[in-house]
């Protein structure tokens, strides 16, 4: 009888001292700390489609160096720069060089419109992380 009472008391003690976190809050992050899914951003798909449709992946990758700098490095370098959107869009259309340690020449893309170049830049800027 004493064993049963002791066992019940131990079980009640363990249950009482258990995790006090409400079940719906356990293991979740607040909205502000959850990572953002960039694929849900309205600029993601249109920009990605233009990058794929043009020859962008011939020289650039998202994370790794290739002929040109990776998109993530471009996004980090120009994050917060208000003038970067127009400047980068212009670079896409007219080409250029001299902005990176490894000085390669970006070929011009005269068939890309200013509107499409801006969409590409918006996509690239989403990749900063």
DSSP file (Angstrom, degrees, kcal/mol; ACC not computed):
  #  RESIDUE AA STRUCTURE BP1 BP2  ACC     N-H-->O    O-->H-N    N-H-->O    O-->H-N    TCO  KAPPA ALPHA  PHI   PSI    X-CA   Y-CA   Z-CA
    1    1 A X     >        0   0    0      0, 0.0     4,-2.3     0, 0.0     5,-0.2   0.000 360.0 360.0 360.0 -41.7    0.0    0.0    0.0
    2    2 A X  H  >  +     0   0    0      1,-0.2     4,-2.7     2,-0.2     5,-0.2   0.874 360.0  53.9 -64.8 -37.4    2.8    2.4    0.9
    3    3 A X  H  > S+     0   0    0      2,-0.2     4,-2.8     1,-0.2    -1,-0.2   0.915 108.4  48.4 -63.4 -43.0    4.5    1.6   -2.5
    4    4 A X  H  > S+     0   0    0      2,-0.2     4,-2.6     1,-0.2    -2,-0.2   0.936 113.2  47.4 -62.4 -46.6    1.3    2.5   -4.4
    5    5 A X  H  X S+     0   0    0     -4,-2.3     4,-2.4     1,-0.2    -2,-0.2   0.911 114.1  47.3 -61.4 -43.3    1.0    5.7   -2.5
    6    6 A X  H  X S+     0   0    0     -4,-2.7     4,-2.4     2,-0.2    -2,-0.2   0.899 112.1  50.3 -65.4 -41.5    4.6    6.6   -3.0
    7    7 A X  H  X S+     0   0    0     -4,-2.8     4,-2.4     2,-0.2    -2,-0.2   0.921 112.1  46.7 -63.2 -44.3    4.4    5.8   -6.7
    8    8 A X  H  X S+     0   0    0     -4,-2.6     4,-2.6     1,-0.2    -2,-0.2   0.908 112.0  51.1 -64.0 -41.9    1.3    7.9   -7.1
    9    9 A X  H  X S+     0   0    0     -4,-2.4     4,-2.2    -5,-0.2    -2,-0.2   0.897 111.0  48.7 -62.7 -41.2    3.0   10.8   -5.2
   10   10 A X  H  X S+     0   0    0     -4,-2.4     4,-2.6     2,-0.2    -2,-0.2   0.916 111.4  49.3 -65.2 -43.5    6.1   10.6   -7.4
   11   11 A X  H  X S+     0   0    0     -4,-2.4     4,-2.5     1,-0.2    -2,-0.2   0.927 112.2  47.9 -62.4 -44.8    4.0   10.6  -10.6
   12   12 A X  H  X S+     0   0    0     -4,-2.6     4,-2.5     1,-0.2    -1,-0.2   0.887 111.5  51.1 -62.6 -38.7    2.0   13.6   -9.4
   13   13 A X  H  X S+     0   0    0     -4,-2.2     4,-1.9     2,-0.2    -2,-0.2   0.920 111.1  47.5 -64.2 -44.5    5.3   15.4   -8.5
   14   14 A X  H  < S+     0   0    0     -4,-2.6     4,-0.3     2,-0.2    -2,-0.2   0.917 113.6  47.4 -64.3 -43.6    6.8   14.7  -11.9
   15   15 A X  H >< S+     0   0    0     -4,-2.5     3,-1.1     1,-0.2    -2,-0.2   0.909 112.0  50.3 -64.1 -41.8    3.6   15.9  -13.7
   16   16 A X  H 3< S+     0   0    0     -4,-2.5    -1,-0.2     1,-0.2    -2,-0.2   0.827 113.7  45.0 -66.6 -32.0    3.4   19.0  -11.5
   17   17 A X  T 3< S+     0   0    0     -4,-1.9    -1,-0.2    -5,-0.2    -2,-0.2   0.326  93.2 113.5 -94.2   7.5    7.1   19.9  -12.2
   18   18 A X  S <  S-     0   0    0     -3,-1.1     2,-0.2    -4,-0.3    -3,-0.1   0.110  83.4 -49.9 -69.0-172.4    6.9   19.3  -15.9
   19   19 A X        -     0   0    0      1,-0.1    -1,-0.2     2,-0.0    -2,-0.0  -0.428  44.5-161.9 -64.3 124.2    7.2   21.8  -18.7
   20   20 A X        +     0   0    0     -2,-0.2     2,-0.3    -3,-0.1    -1,-0.1   0.326  52.3 118.2 -91.2   7.3    4.9   24.7  -18.1
   21   21 A X  S    S-     0   0    0      1,-0.1     5,-0.1     2,-0.1    -2,-0.0  -0.590  75.0-110.5 -75.2 130.5    5.0   25.9  -21.7
   22   22 A X    >>  -     0   0    0     -2,-0.3     3,-1.4     1,-0.1     4,-1.0  -0.315  27.7-117.1 -57.9 144.9    1.6   25.8  -23.3
   23   23 A X  T 34 S+     0   0    0      1,-0.3     3,-0.4     2,-0.2    -1,-0.1   0.828 112.4  53.1 -56.9 -35.5    1.3   23.1  -25.9
   24   24 A X  T 34 S+     0   0    0      1,-0.2    -1,-0.3     3,-0.0    -2,-0.1   0.692 110.3  47.9 -76.3 -15.9    0.8   25.5  -28.8
   25   25 A X  T X4 S+     0   0    0     -3,-1.4     3,-1.4     2,-0.1     2,-0.2   0.591  83.6 111.6 -96.5 -12.9    3.8   27.6  -28.0
   26   26 A X  T 3< S-     0   0    0     -4,-1.0     3,-0.1    -3,-0.4    -3,-0.0  -0.441  91.6  -3.1 -67.8 126.0    6.3   24.7  -27.6
   27   27 A X  T 3  S+     0   0    0     -2,-0.2     2,-0.3     1,-0.2    -1,-0.3   0.564 104.3 116.1  75.6   9.3    8.9   24.6  -30.3
   28   28 A X    <   -     0   0    0     -3,-1.4     2,-0.3     6,-0.0    -1,-0.2  -0.805  54.7-138.2-110.7 155.6    7.6   27.6  -32.3
   29   29 A X        -     0   0    0     -2,-0.3     5,-0.1    -3,-0.1    -3,-0.0  -0.755  29.4-101.9-104.2 154.1    9.2   30.9  -33.0
   30   30 A X    >>  -     0   0    0     -2,-0.3     3,-1.1     1,-0.1     4,-1.1  -0.332  38.1-106.6 -67.6 160.1    7.5   34.2  -32.9
   31   31 A X  T 34 S+     0   0    0      1,-0.3     3,-0.4     2,-0.2    -1,-0.1   0.851 118.9  55.5 -57.7 -35.7    6.6   35.7  -36.3
   32   32 A X  T 34 S+     0   0    0      1,-0.2    -1,-0.3     3,-0.0    -2,-0.0   0.730 111.5  42.8 -73.6 -20.3    9.3   38.2  -36.1
   33   33 A X  T <4 S+     0   0    0     -3,-1.1    -1,-0.2     2,-0.1     2,-0.2   0.532  88.4 104.6-102.8  -6.8   12.1   35.6  -35.5
   34   34 A X  S  < S-     0   0    0     -4,-1.1    -6,-0.0    -3,-0.4     2,-0.0  -0.518  82.0-105.5 -72.8 139.5   10.9   33.1  -38.1
   35   35 A X        -     0   0    0     -2,-0.2     2,-0.3     1,-0.1    -1,-0.1  -0.352  36.3-116.6 -63.3 145.6   13.1   33.0  -41.3
   36   36 A X        -     0   0    0     -3,-0.1     2,-1.0     1,-0.0    -1,-0.1  -0.661  14.1-133.5 -85.7 136.7   11.4   34.6  -44.2
   37   37 A X    >   -     0   0    0     -2,-0.3     3,-1.9     1,-0.2     4,-0.3  -0.788  17.8-167.2 -89.0 101.4   10.6   32.4  -47.2
   38   38 A X  G >  S+     0   0    0     -2,-1.0     3,-1.6     1,-0.3     6,-0.3   0.740  80.2  72.1 -65.3 -21.4   11.8   34.6  -50.1
   39   39 A X  G 3  S+     0   0    0      1,-0.3    -1,-0.3     5,-0.1     6,-0.2   0.697  93.8  56.3 -67.9 -15.0   10.1   32.4  -52.6
   40   40 A X  G <  S+     0   0    0     -3,-1.9    -1,-0.3     4,-0.1    -2,-0.2   0.536  82.4 107.5 -90.0  -8.1    6.8   33.9  -51.4
   41   41 A X  S X> S-     0   0    0     -3,-1.6     3,-1.6    -4,-0.3     4,-0.6  -0.485  77.3-127.4 -71.0 139.0    7.9   37.5  -52.1
   42   42 A X  H 3> S+     0   0    0      1,-0.3     4,-0.5    -2,-0.2    -1,-0.1   0.718 107.6  53.7 -62.9 -20.3    6.2   39.0  -55.1
   43   43 A X  H 3> S+     0   0    0      1,-0.1     4,-1.4     2,-0.1    -1,-0.3   0.591  92.6  77.5 -86.8 -10.7    9.5   40.0  -56.7
   44   44 A X  H <> S+     0   0    0     -3,-1.6     4,-2.8    -6,-0.3     5,-0.2   0.982  94.3  39.0 -66.7 -60.9   10.9   36.5  -56.5
   45   45 A X  H  X S+     0   0    0     -4,-0.6     4,-2.6    -6,-0.2     5,-0.2   0.907 116.1  48.9 -63.2 -45.8    9.3   34.6  -59.4
   46   46 A X  H  X S+     0   0    0     -4,-0.5     4,-1.6     1,-0.2    -1,-0.2   0.923 116.1  44.6 -61.1 -40.6    9.3   37.3  -62.0
   47   47 A X  H  X S+     0   0    0     -4,-1.4     4,-2.3     2,-0.2    -2,-0.2   0.922 113.2  49.6 -68.1 -43.6   12.9   38.1  -61.4
   48   48 A X  H  X S+     0   0    0     -4,-2.8     4,-2.5    -5,-0.2     5,-0.2   0.906 108.4  54.0 -61.3 -41.9   13.9   34.4  -61.3
   49   49 A X  H  X S+     0   0    0     -4,-2.6     4,-2.4    -5,-0.2    -1,-0.2   0.889 110.4  46.7 -60.3 -39.1   12.1   33.8  -64.6
   50   50 A X  H  X S+     0   0    0     -4,-1.6     4,-1.8     2,-0.2     6,-0.3   0.875 110.2  52.4 -71.5 -37.0   14.0   36.6  -66.2
   51   51 A X  H  <>S+     0   0    0     -4,-2.3     5,-0.8     1,-0.2     6,-0.6   0.918 114.5  43.2 -62.3 -43.1   17.3   35.4  -64.9
   52   52 A X  H  <5S+     0   0    0     -4,-2.5    -2,-0.2     1,-0.2    -1,-0.2   0.898 112.6  52.3 -69.2 -41.1   16.6   31.9  -66.3
   53   53 A X  H  <5S+     0   0    0     -4,-2.4    -1,-0.2    -5,-0.2    -2,-0.2   0.792 111.4  51.6 -68.6 -28.1   15.3   33.3  -69.6
   54   54 A X  T  <5S-     0   0    0     -4,-1.8     3,-0.4    -5,-0.1    55,-0.0  -0.330 104.1 -96.3 -97.8-174.1   18.4   35.4  -70.2
   55   55 A X  T > 5S+     0   0    0      1,-0.2     3,-1.7    -2,-0.1     4,-0.4   0.089  81.7 121.0 -92.7  25.4   22.0   34.2  -70.0
   56   56 A X  G >>< +     0   0    0     -5,-0.8     4,-2.1     1,-0.3     3,-1.5   0.866  69.3  55.5 -59.6 -41.0   22.6   35.3  -66.4
   57   57 A X  G 34 S+     0   0    0     -6,-0.6    -1,-0.3    -3,-0.4    -2,-0.1   0.544  90.5  76.0 -74.4  -3.9   23.4   31.8  -65.0
   58   58 A X  G <4 S+     0   0    0     -3,-1.7    -1,-0.3     1,-0.1     9,-0.2   0.787 117.4  14.1 -70.3 -26.1   26.2   31.5  -67.6
   59   59 A X  T <4 S+     0   0    0     -3,-1.5     9,-3.0    -4,-0.4     8,-0.4   0.587 123.7  55.7-123.0 -18.7   28.3   33.9  -65.5
   60   60 A X     <  -     0   0    0     -4,-2.1     2,-0.3     7,-0.2    10,-0.1  -0.905  50.1-173.1-123.9 147.9   26.6   34.1  -62.1
   61   61 A X        -     0   0    0      3,-0.6    10,-2.6    -2,-0.3    11,-0.2  -0.824  34.8-116.1-123.2 168.9   25.5   31.6  -59.4
   62   62 A X  S    S+     0   0    0     -2,-0.3    10,-2.5     8,-0.2    11,-0.3   0.951 104.4   3.6 -71.0 -49.1   23.5   32.4  -56.2
   63   63 A X  S    S+     0   0    0      8,-0.2     2,-0.2     7,-0.1     7,-0.2   0.733 117.1  67.3-111.2 -29.1   26.2   31.5  -53.7
   64   64 A X  S    S-     0   0    0      5,-0.1    -3,-0.6     1,-0.1     7,-0.2  -0.656  79.1-106.2-105.8 152.2   29.4   30.5  -55.4
   65   65 A X        +     0   0    0     -2,-0.2     4,-0.2    -5,-0.1     2,-0.2  -0.434  47.2 151.3 -68.0 144.9   31.9   32.5  -57.5
   66   66 A X  S    S-     0   0    0      2,-1.6    -6,-0.1    -7,-0.2    -7,-0.1  -0.325  72.6 -45.3-140.1-132.8   31.9   31.9  -61.2
   67   67 A X  S    S+     0   0    0     -8,-0.4     2,-0.2    -9,-0.2    -7,-0.2   0.933 133.1  31.0 -70.8 -47.1   32.9   34.3  -63.9
   68   68 A X  S    S-     0   0    0     -9,-3.0    -2,-1.6     1,-0.1    -7,-0.2  -0.574 107.5 -78.8-102.8 171.3   30.9   37.1  -62.2
   69   69 A X        -     0   0    0     -2,-0.2    -1,-0.1    -4,-0.2    -8,-0.1  -0.302  54.4 -95.4 -68.9 153.4   30.2   37.5  -58.5
   70   70 A X     >  -     0   0    0     -7,-0.2     4,-1.9   -10,-0.1     3,-0.4  -0.352  30.0-118.8 -66.4 149.8   27.6   35.5  -56.8
   71   71 A X  H  > S+     0   0    0    -10,-2.6     4,-2.8     1,-0.2     5,-0.2   0.854 112.8  59.0 -58.2 -36.5   24.1   37.0  -56.4
   72   72 A X  H  > S+     0   0    0    -10,-2.5     4,-2.3   -11,-0.2    -1,-0.2   0.901 106.4  47.4 -62.2 -39.8   24.4   36.8  -52.6
   73   73 A X  H  > S+     0   0    0     -3,-0.4     4,-2.6   -11,-0.3    -1,-0.2   0.887 111.2  51.0 -68.2 -38.3   27.5   39.0  -52.6
   74   74 A X  H  X S+     0   0    0     -4,-1.9     4,-2.0     2,-0.2    -2,-0.2   0.944 111.6  48.1 -61.6 -47.0   25.9   41.5  -55.0
   75   75 A X  H  X S+     0   0    0     -4,-2.8     4,-0.7    49,-0.2    -2,-0.2   0.898 113.6  46.8 -62.6 -41.6   22.9   41.7  -52.7
   76   76 A X  H >< S+     0   0    0     -4,-2.3     3,-0.5    -5,-0.2    -1,-0.2   0.913 111.1  52.0 -66.3 -42.0   25.0   42.2  -49.6
   77   77 A X  H 3< S+     0   0    0     -4,-2.6    -2,-0.2     1,-0.2    -1,-0.2   0.885 120.1  32.9 -62.4 -39.5   27.3   44.8  -51.2
   78   78 A X  H >< S+     0   0    0     -4,-2.0     3,-2.0    -5,-0.2    -1,-0.2   0.345  83.2 131.5-104.4   6.7   24.4   46.9  -52.3
   79   79 A X  T << S+     0   0    0     -4,-0.7     3,-0.1    -3,-0.5    -3,-0.0  -0.380  81.0  12.2 -59.9 131.7   21.9   46.3  -49.5
   80   80 A X  T 3  S+     0   0    0      1,-0.2     2,-0.8    -2,-0.1    -1,-0.3   0.425  92.6 127.0  81.7  -1.7   20.5   49.6  -48.2
   81   81 A X    X>  -     0   0    0     -3,-2.0     3,-1.2     1,-0.2     4,-0.5  -0.803  44.3-163.5 -92.2 108.5   21.9   51.6  -51.2
   82   82 A X  T 34 S+     0   0    0     -2,-0.8     3,-0.4     1,-0.3     4,-0.4   0.814  88.6  49.9 -62.7 -32.2   19.0   53.6  -52.6
   83   83 A X  T 3> S+     0   0    0      1,-0.2     4,-1.9     2,-0.1    -1,-0.3   0.588  89.8  84.1 -83.0 -10.0   20.8   54.3  -55.9
   84   84 A X  H <> S+     0   0    0     -3,-1.2     4,-3.3    -6,-0.2     5,-0.4   0.854  79.4  62.5 -64.5 -36.5   21.8   50.6  -56.4
   85   85 A X  H  X S+     0   0    0     -4,-0.5     4,-2.1    -3,-0.4    -1,-0.2   0.947 111.3  36.4 -56.6 -52.4   18.6   49.6  -58.1
   86   86 A X  H  > S+     0   0    0     -4,-0.4     4,-2.3     2,-0.2    -1,-0.2   0.896 117.9  51.8 -68.0 -40.0   19.0   51.9  -61.0
   87   87 A X  H  X S+     0   0    0     -4,-1.9     4,-2.1     2,-0.2    -2,-0.2   0.926 113.1  43.9 -63.8 -45.3   22.7   51.5  -61.2
   88   88 A X  H  X S+     0   0    0     -4,-3.3     4,-2.2     2,-0.2    -1,-0.2   0.887 112.2  52.6 -69.2 -38.0   22.5   47.6  -61.3
   89   89 A X  H  X S+     0   0    0     -4,-2.1     4,-1.8    -5,-0.4    -1,-0.2   0.910 109.9  49.5 -61.3 -41.3   19.7   47.7  -63.8
   90   90 A X  H  X S+     0   0    0     -4,-2.3     4,-3.1     1,-0.2     5,-0.4   0.897 108.0  53.8 -63.8 -40.6   21.8   49.9  -66.0
   91   91 A X  H  X S+     0   0    0     -4,-2.1     4,-2.4     1,-0.2    -2,-0.2   0.886 106.4  53.1 -61.2 -39.0   24.7   47.5  -65.6
   92   92 A X  H  < S+     0   0    0     -4,-2.2    17,-0.8     1,-0.2    -1,-0.2   0.929 116.2  38.7 -61.7 -43.5   22.5   44.6  -66.8
   93   93 A X  H  < S+     0   0    0     -4,-1.8    16,-0.7    15,-0.2    -2,-0.2   0.891 131.4  24.1 -75.7 -40.2   21.5   46.5  -69.9
   94   94 A X  H  < S-     0   0    0     -4,-3.1    14,-0.3     1,-0.2    -3,-0.2   0.564  98.1-135.0-106.8  -9.7   24.8   48.1  -70.8
   95   95 A X     <  +     0   0    0     -4,-2.4     2,-0.3    -5,-0.4    -1,-0.2  -0.243  29.1 174.7  81.3-176.2   27.4   45.9  -69.2
   96   96 A X  B     -A  106   0A   0     10,-1.8    10,-3.5    -4,-0.1     2,-0.3  -0.951  17.0-145.6 160.8-178.4   30.4   47.1  -67.3
   97   97 A X        +     0   0    0     -2,-0.3     8,-0.1     8,-0.2     6,-0.1  -0.962  57.6  72.4-163.7 172.0   33.4   46.3  -65.1
   98   98 A X        +     0   0    0      6,-0.4     5,-0.1    -2,-0.3     7,-0.1   0.564  66.9 101.2  92.9  10.1   35.5   47.5  -62.2
   99   99 A X  S    S+     0   0    0      5,-0.2     2,-0.3     3,-0.1     4,-0.1   0.505  75.7  52.4-103.0  -4.5   33.2   46.9  -59.3
  100  100 A X  S    S-     0   0    0      4,-0.1    -2,-0.1     1,-0.1   -32,-0.0  -0.855  85.0-111.1-131.2 162.6   34.7   43.7  -57.9
  101  101 A X  S    S+     0   0    0     -2,-0.3     2,-0.9     1,-0.2    -1,-0.1   0.940 113.4  55.1 -59.1 -49.9   38.2   42.4  -56.9
  102  102 A X  S    S-     0   0    0     -3,-0.1     2,-1.3     1,-0.0    -1,-0.2  -0.783  92.3-144.3 -84.9 109.9   38.3   40.1  -59.8
  103  103 A X        +     0   0    0     -2,-0.9     2,-0.3    -5,-0.1    -2,-0.1  -0.623  33.7 159.2 -86.1  95.1   37.7   42.5  -62.6
  104  104 A X        -     0   0    0     -2,-1.3     2,-0.5   -37,-0.1    -6,-0.4  -0.797  40.8-113.8-109.2 158.4   35.7   40.7  -65.2
  105  105 A X        -     0   0    0     -2,-0.3     2,-0.6    -8,-0.1    -8,-0.2  -0.789  19.4-144.1 -94.9 127.4   33.6   42.4  -67.9
  106  106 A X  B     -A   96   0A   0    -10,-3.5   -10,-1.8    -2,-0.5     2,-0.1  -0.805  23.7-127.6 -88.5 125.3   29.9   42.0  -67.8
  107  107 A X        -     0   0    0     -2,-0.6   -12,-0.3   -12,-0.2     2,-0.1  -0.395  26.5-105.4 -71.0 148.3   28.5   41.8  -71.3
  108  108 A X        -     0   0    0    -14,-0.3     2,-0.3   -13,-0.1   -14,-0.2  -0.378  19.5-155.6 -71.7 153.4   25.7   44.1  -72.2
  109  109 A X    >   +     0   0    0    -17,-0.8     3,-1.8   -16,-0.7   -15,-0.1  -0.676  19.8 170.5-126.1  74.6   22.1   42.8  -72.5
  110  110 A X  T 3  S+     0   0    0     -2,-0.3    -1,-0.1     1,-0.3   -17,-0.1   0.678  73.2  61.0 -65.9 -17.9   20.6   45.3  -74.9
  111  111 A X  T 3  S+     0   0    0     -3,-0.1     2,-0.5     2,-0.1    -1,-0.3   0.612  83.3  93.9 -84.3 -10.5   17.4   43.3  -75.3
  112  112 A X  S <  S-     0   0    0     -3,-1.8    -3,-0.1   -20,-0.1     2,-0.1  -0.713  74.8-137.0 -83.0 125.0   16.6   43.5  -71.6
  113  113 A X     >  -     0   0    0     -2,-0.5     4,-2.7     1,-0.1     5,-0.2  -0.326  20.9-110.8 -76.1 162.9   14.2   46.4  -70.9
  114  114 A X  H  > S+     0   0    0      1,-0.2     4,-2.3     2,-0.2     5,-0.2   0.908 120.1  53.5 -58.9 -42.7   14.7   48.7  -68.0
  115  115 A X  H  > S+     0   0    0      1,-0.2     4,-1.7     2,-0.2    -1,-0.2   0.919 111.8  43.9 -59.7 -45.4   11.5   47.3  -66.4
  116  116 A X  H  > S+     0   0    0      2,-0.2     4,-2.1     1,-0.2    -1,-0.2   0.878 110.8  54.7 -69.2 -37.7   12.9   43.7  -66.7
  117  117 A X  H  X S+     0   0    0     -4,-2.7     4,-2.3     1,-0.2    -2,-0.2   0.896 107.4  50.7 -62.4 -39.3   16.3   44.7  -65.5
  118  118 A X  H  X S+     0   0    0     -4,-2.3     4,-2.6     2,-0.2    -1,-0.2   0.896 108.1  52.7 -64.9 -39.8   14.7   46.2  -62.4
  119  119 A X  H  X S+     0   0    0     -4,-1.7     4,-2.0     2,-0.2    -2,-0.2   0.895 109.3  49.7 -61.9 -39.6   12.8   42.9  -61.8
  120  120 A X  H  X S+     0   0    0     -4,-2.1     4,-2.5     2,-0.2    -2,-0.2   0.926 111.2  48.7 -64.0 -45.1   16.1   41.0  -62.0
  121  121 A X  H  X S+     0   0    0     -4,-2.3     4,-2.7     2,-0.2    -2,-0.2   0.910 108.7  53.0 -63.5 -42.1   17.8   43.4  -59.5
  122  122 A X  H  X S+     0   0    0     -4,-2.6     4,-0.9     1,-0.2    -1,-0.2   0.904 110.3  48.8 -59.7 -40.8   14.8   43.0  -57.1
  123  123 A X  H >X S+     0   0    0     -4,-2.0     3,-0.9     1,-0.2     4,-0.5   0.941 111.3  49.3 -61.9 -47.8   15.2   39.3  -57.3
  124  124 A X  H >< S+     0   0    0     -4,-2.5     3,-1.7     1,-0.3   -49,-0.2   0.902 106.2  56.3 -59.5 -42.2   19.0   39.5  -56.7
  125  125 A X  H >< S+     0   0    0     -4,-2.7     3,-0.8     1,-0.3    -1,-0.3   0.733  98.6  62.0 -66.3 -20.9   18.4   41.8  -53.7
  126  126 A X  H << S+     0   0    0     -4,-0.9     3,-0.5    -3,-0.9    -1,-0.3   0.696  94.2  65.6 -71.8 -18.3   16.2   39.1  -52.1
  127  127 A X  T <<  +     0   0    0     -3,-1.7    -1,-0.2    -4,-0.5    -2,-0.2   0.250  62.2 113.4 -90.6  12.7   19.2   36.7  -52.0
  128  128 A X    <         0   0    0     -3,-0.8    -1,-0.2     1,-0.3    -2,-0.1   0.650 360.0 360.0 -64.7 -13.9   21.3   38.6  -49.5
  129  129 A X              0   0    0     -3,-0.5    -1,-0.3   -54,-0.0    -2,-0.1   0.402 360.0 360.0-121.3 360.0   21.0   35.9  -46.9
